[in-house]
Amino acid sequence: MLKRVPHTYVIIFFIILLAAILTWIIPGGEFQREIKVVNGVEREVIDSHSFTYVDSNFQTWQVFSAFFDGFVNTAHIIAFILMIGGAFWILNESKSIDLGIYSFLKFSKRFEKIQILKRIGVNNIILTGIMLIFSLFGAVFGMSEETIAFTIIFVPLAISMGYDSIVGVSLCFVAAALGFAGAFLNPFTVGIAQGLSNIPLFSGIEYRMFCWLVINAVGITYILLYAAKIQKNPKRSRVFIDDEYWRKKIINKDQNTDSKIPKAAWYSFGIISVVLILFSLFNLNTTLNIGNSSINFPAVPICSIIFILTGFLSLRKALHYYILNLLTFTIVFLIIGVMGYGWYIMEIASLFLALGIFSGIANAKTPNEITKSFIQGTKDILPAALVVGLAGGIIVILNDGKIIDTILFYISQSMSDLGKVGSIYTMYMIQTCINIFIPSGSGQAALTIPFMSQFSDLIGISRQAIVVAFQFGDGFTNMITPTSGVLIGVLGIAKIPYEKWFKWVAPFIIILTIVGFLLLIPTVTMKLNGF
């Protein structure tokens, strides 16, 4: 008889207990911090020569209070998940996404008549295209938290195509993580790390783009092979039973896609159009930041005009087309907001909340009905939000126990007397391990890069190579570390138990880690531009 796998909450609690035990074994220590301006932004960085031992702060009853502090520290992600869940529940009641998925799949079947596409596999082209887009988002502006919202869209799409929820999560979250690891213009990792290393911003981009291509080639191939295996026999999926939730939600394919247009839909369209016109008047030109470059053009007015035209045409055809059009332009304005106006979780959550409300209005729902739907959506997504808060308790214990800096200090001392290749490998593994405790890319850069860059000077390694090691160490383990609020949030929404995800993703992480090792060799053995 098989032993029952512990619940995700139980696993997190035991990790918190382990962290508390470590505070009794590892002595307390800390580096002094200083404020430094990096790329025009103030950042707290460590003084690499300032480590001192401090009195240990043993963690005991704090294993319980850590939950409270974890919820406080991750409140922004928890609120984001709840708002997204409520908004999409309102949207889903119109069945527009389900009908859109069915229409998309029906349309894609036409391409199977083209012999060359049939041999390659139309589904393979679709999956690859979606993953490359999200990988670019991860490489250019560090898409991470945003993938939580897209999970609700891509999981049912993947299951409708004959795959499982793991493939759905891979389309957005894993793809963005691949781009994040091989980033070439991400200001939150590459930009900050290079700024702290005092090397030209986004220099060495040629080799980074090569790394991005290799990482994506390996990663996407792995996902496609897995997807083909599951499509051939869905019951081979680890989450086949868990995916029953999504299979029950998929709409009957024979349902008619035509629907009567309520007057409320026109009211929704009119209000949004007026708001976009006013927004366009105050934002005639938008500066979209792409790495160290920027493009200035009237993005908001152009997109507003296109929305008004497509919204009018879609309303003349069917309500579902209008709501899907609304969803499409929500994503478009999300990209404009992130790249042009520095939007983050609050703005994105607000944008999707507006999407939910206006889709509810368009569907002729009363305010009370919209509210009830929103509450139902938050109830459905609540377990995901709770896991994020609980996982945040791990970081609280490690921070309050004052052992993170000690761990960093011990590991750095172990790098003496190693060759260049050995040293860069050790730094890579250090960054990988630290990412478990500090899943924030910018936070990890601020903590480790000032020390690593100076140490690299002593052993004759390019500071650029250190930045690449940081990228790989920070990027790959984002897909497995239980301290990542984004990962836990995505898995919660997809209804994938962490232990099942761990078993699936662990071999994938090992492969990517080996690829990272191989890609680091040229950074210390070859003369590369910018290195």
C-alpha positions in Angstrom: 0.0 0.0 0.0 1.4 3.3 -1.1 2.2 5.9 1.6 0.1 9.0 1.3 2.0 12.1 0.1 1.9 14.9 2.6 -0.3 17.9 1.8 1.5 21.0 0.5 0.8 22.9 3.7 2.4 20.0 5.7 5.5 20.1 3.5 5.9 23.9 3.9 5.5 23.6 7.7 8.2 21.0 7.9 10.5 23.2 5.8 9.8 26.0 8.3 10.7 23.6 11.1 14.0 22.7 9.3 14.8 26.4 8.9 14.2 26.9 12.6 16.5 24.0 13.5 19.3 25.5 11.3 19.2 28.7 13.4 20.4 26.5 16.4 23.2 25.0 14.3 24.5 27.8 12.1 25.8 30.8 14.1 24.3 34.2 13.5 26.1 36.7 11.3 25.6 39.7 9.1 27.1 42.0 6.6 26.8 45.8 6.8 24.5 47.3 4.2 24.9 50.6 2.4 22.7 52.5 0.0 24.0 52.7 -3.6 22.5 54.3 -6.7 22.2 51.6 -9.4 20.9 52.7 -12.9 19.3 55.8 -11.3 17.6 53.7 -8.5 18.7 53.5 -4.9 19.6 49.9 -3.9 20.7 48.4 -0.6 23.9 46.5 -1.1 26.4 44.7 1.2 29.9 45.7 2.1 31.7 42.5 1.2 34.4 43.1 3.9 32.1 43.8 6.7 31.0 40.3 7.9 30.8 39.8 11.6 29.3 37.2 13.8 26.4 38.3 15.9 24.4 36.7 18.7 22.3 33.8 17.5 18.6 34.4 17.4 17.3 30.9 18.0 13.8 30.3 16.5 11.4 28.3 18.6 7.7 29.4 18.9 8.4 31.7 15.9 7.6 28.7 13.6 4.0 29.7 14.3 4.3 33.4 14.2 6.2 33.1 10.9 2.9 32.2 9.2 1.5 35.6 10.2 4.6 37.5 9.1 4.7 35.4 5.9 1.2 36.6 5.1 2.1 40.2 5.8 5.3 40.1 3.7 3.5 38.4 0.7 0.2 40.4 1.1 0.7 42.0 -2.4 0.9 38.6 -4.1 -2.0 37.2 -2.0 -4.2 40.2 -2.9 -3.2 39.8 -6.6 -4.2 36.2 -6.6 -7.5 36.8 -5.0 -8.4 39.7 -7.3 -7.3 37.7 -10.4 -9.4 34.7 -9.2 -12.5 36.8 -8.6 -12.2 38.6 -11.9 -11.7 35.5 -14.0 -14.7 33.8 -12.3 -16.9 36.6 -13.5 -15.3 36.4 -16.9 -15.7 32.6 -17.1 -19.4 32.7 -16.4 -19.9 34.0 -19.9 -18.1 30.9 -21.2 -16.2 33.2 -23.6 -12.8 31.7 -22.8 -14.1 28.2 -23.3 -15.7 29.1 -26.6 -12.6 31.0 -27.6 -10.4 27.9 -27.0 -12.7 25.7 -28.9 -12.8 28.2 -31.9 -9.0 28.4 -31.8 -8.6 24.7 -31.8 -11.1 24.3 -34.6 -9.3 27.0 -36.6 -5.9 25.4 -36.1 -7.2 22.1 -37.4 -7.4 23.7 -40.9 -3.6 24.0 -41.0 -3.3 20.2 -40.8 -4.3 20.1 -44.5 -0.9 21.6 -45.2 1.4 18.7 -45.5 4.6 20.3 -44.1 2.8 21.7 -41.1 1.1 18.3 -40.5 4.5 16.6 -40.4 5.9 19.1 -38.0 2.7 19.1 -35.9 0.3 22.1 -35.8 0.1 21.7 -32.0 3.9 21.8 -31.7 4.0 25.1 -33.7 1.3 26.5 -31.4 3.0 25.5 -28.2 6.4 26.7 -29.4 5.0 30.0 -30.5 3.3 30.7 -27.2 6.4 29.7 -25.2 8.7 31.8 -27.3 6.5 34.9 -26.7 6.5 34.4 -22.9 10.2 33.6 -22.9 10.8 36.9 -24.6 8.7 38.7 -22.0 10.9 37.1 -19.3 14.1 38.0 -21.2 13.2 41.6 -21.9 11.2 42.9 -18.9 11.4 40.1 -16.4 7.9 38.7 -16.6 7.2 36.7 -13.4 4.2 37.6 -11.3 2.2 38.3 -14.4 2.2 34.6 -15.3 -0.2 34.0 -12.4 -3.0 35.6 -14.4 -2.2 33.8 -17.6 -2.3 30.4 -15.9 -6.1 30.5 -15.8 -6.1 30.9 -19.6 -3.5 28.4 -20.6 -4.3 25.4 -18.3 -7.8 24.9 -19.8 -6.3 25.5 -23.3 -3.7 22.8 -22.8 -6.2 20.3 -21.5 -8.6 21.0 -24.4 -5.7 20.2 -26.7 -5.3 16.8 -25.0 -2.5 17.7 -22.7 -2.4 18.3 -18.9 -2.2 21.2 -16.5 1.6 20.9 -16.3 1.8 21.7 -20.0 -0.5 24.6 -19.4 1.7 26.0 -16.7 4.8 25.4 -19.0 3.3 27.6 -21.7 3.5 30.7 -19.6 5.3 30.2 -16.3 8.0 27.8 -17.4 8.5 29.7 -20.6 8.9 33.0 -18.8 11.4 31.4 -16.4 13.5 30.1 -19.3 13.6 33.7 -20.6 14.3 35.0 -17.1 17.3 32.7 -16.8 18.7 33.6 -20.3 17.7 37.2 -20.1 19.6 39.7 -22.2 17.6 42.9 -21.5 16.0 42.3 -18.1 16.5 45.4 -16.0 15.6 43.6 -12.8 18.4 41.0 -13.0 20.9 41.8 -15.8 20.6 45.6 -15.4 20.9 45.6 -11.6 23.7 43.0 -11.5 25.8 44.8 -14.2 25.2 48.2 -12.4 26.4 46.7 -9.1 29.4 45.2 -10.9 30.3 48.6 -12.5 30.2 47.3 -16.0 28.4 48.8 -19.0 24.7 48.3 -18.9 23.5 45.4 -21.1 27.0 44.8 -22.4 27.9 41.3 -23.5 24.4 41.0 -25.0 25.6 38.9 -28.0 26.6 35.9 -25.8 23.5 36.3 -23.6 21.3 36.1 -26.7 23.1 32.9 -27.7 22.5 31.5 -24.2 18.8 32.5 -24.5 18.5 30.5 -27.7 20.2 27.4 -26.3 18.2 27.4 -23.1 14.9 27.8 -25.0 15.9 25.1 -27.5 16.5 22.7 -24.7 13.6 23.8 -22.6 11.0 23.9 -25.3 12.1 20.5 -26.7 11.7 19.0 -23.3 8.2 20.4 -23.0 7.2 19.3 -26.5 8.4 15.7 -25.9 6.4 15.6 -22.6 3.3 17.1 -24.2 3.5 14.5 -27.0 3.7 11.7 -24.4 0.7 13.0 -22.5 -1.4 13.5 -25.7 -0.8 9.9 -26.6 -1.9 8.7 -23.2 -3.3 11.3 -20.9 -3.4 8.9 -18.0 0.4 8.9 -17.9 0.2 12.4 -16.4 1.0 12.7 -12.7 -1.9 15.2 -12.4 -4.5 13.3 -14.4 -6.8 12.9 -11.4 -6.2 16.5 -10.3 -7.0 17.8 -13.8 -10.6 16.4 -13.5 -11.4 19.9 -12.0 -10.5 21.5 -15.3 -12.1 18.8 -17.5 -15.4 19.4 -15.8 -15.1 23.1 -16.6 -14.5 22.7 -20.3 -17.6 23.6 -22.3 -19.6 21.2 -24.5 -18.1 21.6 -27.9 -21.5 21.4 -29.6 -22.7 24.6 -27.9 -23.7 27.4 -30.2 -21.2 30.3 -30.2 -23.9 32.8 -31.2 -25.7 34.7 -28.5 -28.0 37.6 -28.1 -26.2 40.9 -27.4 -27.6 42.5 -24.2 -27.9 46.3 -24.1 -25.6 46.2 -21.1 -22.8 45.1 -23.4 -23.1 48.3 -25.4 -23.1 50.3 -22.2 -19.9 48.4 -21.2 -18.3 49.2 -24.5 -19.4 52.9 -24.4 -17.9 53.4 -20.9 -14.6 51.8 -21.7 -14.3 53.7 -25.0 -14.8 57.0 -23.2 -12.2 56.1 -20.5 -9.7 55.1 -23.2 -10.3 58.3 -25.1 -9.6 60.3 -22.0 -6.6 58.2 -21.1 -5.3 58.7 -24.6 -5.6 62.5 -24.3 -3.4 62.4 -21.2 -0.9 59.9 -22.7 -0.5 60.9 -26.3 3.0 59.4 -26.4 4.4 56.4 -24.5 8.1 55.6 -24.0 8.4 51.8 -24.0 11.6 50.7 -22.3 13.3 47.7 -23.8 16.5 47.0 -21.9 18.7 50.0 -22.3 16.8 51.3 -25.4 13.5 53.0 -25.6 10.8 53.6 -28.2 8.5 56.6 -28.1 5.2 56.4 -30.0 1.5 56.9 -29.4 0.9 53.4 -28.1 -2.2 54.2 -26.0 -4.1 56.2 -28.7 -3.4 53.6 -31.4 -4.5 50.7 -29.2 -7.5 52.6 -28.0 -8.6 53.2 -31.6 -8.1 49.6 -32.5 -10.1 48.5 -29.5 -13.0 50.8 -30.3 -13.1 49.5 -33.9 -12.8 45.8 -33.0 -15.1 46.2 -30.0 -17.8 47.6 -32.3 -17.4 44.9 -34.9 -17.4 42.1 -32.3 -20.5 43.4 -30.6 -22.3 43.2 -34.0 -21.5 39.5 -34.1 -21.6 37.9 -30.7 -21.2 38.7 -27.0 -18.4 36.1 -26.7 -16.3 37.8 -29.3 -16.6 41.2 -27.5 -15.5 39.7 -24.2 -12.6 37.9 -25.8 -11.7 41.2 -27.5 -11.8 42.8 -24.1 -9.5 40.2 -22.7 -7.1 40.6 -25.6 -6.8 44.3 -25.1 -6.4 43.9 -21.4 -3.3 41.9 -22.1 -2.1 44.5 -24.7 -2.5 47.4 -22.1 -0.8 45.2 -19.5 2.3 45.0 -21.7 2.1 48.8 -22.4 1.7 49.5 -18.7 4.6 47.3 -17.7 7.0 48.4 -20.3 5.9 52.1 -20.6 4.7 53.1 -17.1 6.4 50.7 -14.7 3.2 48.9 -13.7 3.5 46.2 -11.1 1.2 43.9 -9.2 -1.2 46.6 -8.0 -1.8 48.1 -11.4 -2.1 44.7 -13.1 -4.5 43.4 -10.5 -6.6 46.5 -10.9 -6.6 46.1 -14.7 -7.9 42.5 -14.4 -10.5 43.5 -11.8 -11.8 46.1 -14.3 -11.9 43.3 -17.0 -14.0 41.1 -14.7 -16.4 43.9 -13.8 -17.0 45.1 -17.4 -17.3 41.6 -18.7 -20.0 41.0 -16.0 -21.8 44.2 -17.1 -21.6 43.1 -20.7 -23.1 39.7 -19.7 -26.1 41.6 -18.3 -25.2 40.7 -14.7 -26.5 42.8 -11.8 -24.1 44.4 -9.3 -25.1 41.8 -6.8 -24.6 38.9 -9.2 -21.2 40.3 -10.2 -20.3 40.5 -6.5 -21.4 37.0 -5.8 -19.4 35.7 -8.7 -16.3 37.6 -7.5 -16.6 36.1 -4.0 -17.1 32.6 -5.5 -13.9 33.2 -7.5 -11.9 34.2 -4.4 -13.2 31.1 -2.6 -12.0 28.9 -5.4 -8.6 30.5 -5.5 -8.1 30.9 -1.8 -6.0 27.8 -1.3 -3.4 29.2 -3.7 -3.3 32.5 -1.9 -2.9 30.7 1.5 0.1 28.6 0.2 1.9 31.8 -0.8 1.5 33.3 2.7 2.6 30.1 4.3 5.7 29.8 2.1 6.6 33.3 3.0 7.1 32.1 6.5 10.3 30.2 5.5 12.0 33.4 4.5 10.9 35.0 7.8 12.5 32.3 9.9 15.8 32.5 8.0 15.9 36.3 8.2 15.0 36.5 11.8 17.4 33.7 12.7 20.2 35.8 11.2 21.7 32.9 9.3 21.4 33.9 5.6 24.5 36.1 5.7 26.4 33.4 7.6 25.6 30.9 4.9 26.7 33.3 2.2 30.0 34.0 4.1 30.8 30.3 4.6 30.2 29.4 1.0 32.3 32.3 -0.3 35.2 31.1 1.9 35.1 27.7 0.3 36.0 29.1 -3.1 39.7 29.7 -2.4 42.3 27.8 -4.4 40.0 26.9 -7.2 40.7 27.4 -10.9 38.7 29.7 -13.1 36.3 27.0 -14.3 36.0 25.6 -10.8 35.4 29.1 -9.3 32.7 30.1 -11.8 31.0 26.7 -11.2 31.1 27.3 -7.5 29.7 30.8 -7.9 26.9 29.3 -10.1 26.0 26.8 -7.4 26.2 29.5 -4.7 23.7 31.6 -6.6 21.5 28.5 -7.1 21.5 27.7 -3.4 20.9 31.3 -2.3 17.9 31.5 -4.7 16.1 29.0 -2.5 16.3 31.5 0.4 16.0 34.7 -1.7 13.8 34.1 -4.7 13.8 37.7 -5.7 16.2 38.4 -8.6 16.9 42.0 -7.7 17.2 41.2 -4.0 19.6 38.4 -4.7 21.7 40.6 -7.0 21.9 43.3 -4.3 23.0 40.8 -1.7 25.6 38.7 -3.7 26.9 40.7 -6.7 28.9 43.3 -4.7 30.8 40.5 -3.0 31.1 38.2 -6.0 32.3 40.9 -8.4 35.1 41.9 -6.1 36.1 38.3 -5.5 36.2 37.7 -9.3 38.8 40.4 -9.6 41.1 38.6 -7.2 40.9 35.3 -9.1 41.0 36.8 -12.6 37.4 36.1 -13.7 35.5 38.6 -15.8 32.7 40.4 -13.8 30.5 39.7 -16.8 30.9 36.0 -16.2 29.7 36.5 -12.6 26.6 38.2 -13.9 25.9 35.2 -16.2 26.4 32.8 -13.3 24.0 34.9 -11.2 21.4 34.8 -14.0 21.4 31.0 -14.4 21.5 30.4 -10.6 18.6 32.8 -10.1 16.6 31.7 -13.1 16.4 27.9 -13.2 15.5 27.2 -9.5 12.6 29.7 -9.7 10.7 26.7 -11.2 11.2 24.5 -8.1 11.9 26.5 -4.9 9.0 26.4 -2.5 9.9 29.9 -1.3 8.9 31.5 -4.6 5.5 33.1 -4.1 5.0 33.2 -7.9 5.6 29.4 -8.3 3.3 28.5 -5.4 0.7 30.9 -6.7 0.8 29.4 -10.2 0.6 25.9 -8.9 -2.3 26.8 -6.6 -4.3 28.3 -9.5 -3.5 25.3 -11.7 -4.6 22.9 -9.0 -1.2 21.1 -9.2 0.1 19.7 -5.8 3.6 20.9 -5.1 5.0 17.4 -4.5 3.7 16.3 -8.0 5.2 19.3 -9.6 8.5 18.7 -7.8 8.7 15.2 -9.2 8.0 16.4 -12.7 10.3 19.4 -12.7 13.3 18.0 -10.9 14.8 16.1 -13.9 14.1 19.2 -16.0 16.0 21.4 -13.6 18.9 19.0 -13.6 19.1 19.1 -17.4 19.0 22.9 -17.4 21.6 23.1 -14.6 24.0 21.0 -16.8 23.3 23.3 -19.7 24.1 26.2 -17.5 27.4 24.6 -16.6 28.3 24.1 -20.3 27.3 27.7 -21.2 29.5 29.1 -18.4 32.7 27.5 -19.7 33.2 30.0 -22.6 32.8 32.9 -20.2 36.1 32.1 -18.6 38.0 30.2 -21.4 37.1 32.3 -24.5 37.4 35.9 -25.4 33.8 37.1 -25.8 32.6 40.5 -26.7 31.9 42.5 -23.5 33.6 39.9 -21.2 
